[in-house]
């Protein structure tokens, strides 16, 4: 082949390539972004495959290569709540061997019924705690067919160990030495360090009114005197009772406000196995069985304290026998104003932290129909 022939062949090849080169150059603005997007997508896929591979190795090493259902023993075993949708499935296979109810007074003694029904260690179901004052026990439920002042061994026909379900539920008739009482604050180490803690929250306004009137009639009946500030030292509001966090100056300190609320919510989410809201009882029971399993029983949505007022005089009649300075209105003229002044942190915690997360959990569990519609 001569040099001239080679040149003609090269010129022919270059002539064939030229239109393609001109076409690519003309549409370079279109192809450049596509090329970059393709390259970035390839990099992202490589990184994703690498992450998934690391996770699989971690899971296999921690479980010995076997796929098993983990046993839920402490609140720290479940540091976060899964946001995926779930329906109630009665997860009776979930192993929960105990509960410790951090029970703020006036937020729901009835939860003990739900807890007792869930534990296999509790052979006697459908009641709260032995020795709960004011709880009452109807003759239709008691062993001897008589009405009893409070839940008792006689009315229930149970042995000593059934009171606490073999020490798996903090339901003793009193505090130490029999064990932590059912009103045991988070600030106390013997309560804070318990396994499988659960608790309930209530709207601060409703909680205060219920607490105030309950303690007022009790103290006035037995002692003839009542000091609300003294009682609040013993029975603090829900956020403080369950997390140890509080700040009554929250309205004037925005930074402190967010810090206190965030710290309290972090304790609730990381150290508690479960929590509900008294104001939405049916939804709370629904969420409980969705997240912790167990068979739902009809009496779990009933009020176990309906007979509380049977041992107390009618408030108005009783108040008429007292000097004016001991009347409820003389001690706290306005419940709403009192709560807004003294517990602004509790109000913010309930509305900004508790209710949004509670609603999210209810929707994830298919319990949203048990919540009131959102106000617009």
Secondary structure, 3 states (H helix, E strand, C coil): CCHHHHHHHHHHHHHHHHHHHHHHHHCHHHHHHHHHHHHHHHHHHHHHHHHHHHHHHHHHHHHCCCCCCCCCCCHHHHCCCCCCCCCCCCCCCCCCCCEEECCCCCCCCCHHHHHHHHCCCCCCCCCCCCCCCCCCECCCCCCCCCCECCCCHHHHCCCHHHHCCCCCECCCCCCCCCCCCCCCCCCCHHHHCCCCEEEEECCHHHHHHHHHHHHHHHHHHHCCCCCHHHHHHHCCCHHHHHHCCCCCCHHHCHHHHHHHHHHHHHHHHHHEEEEEEHHHHHHHHHHHHHHHCCCCCHHHHCCCCCCHHHHCCCHHHHHCCCCHHHCHHHHCCCHHHHHHHHCHHHHHHHHHHHHHHHHHHHHHCCCHHHCCCCCC
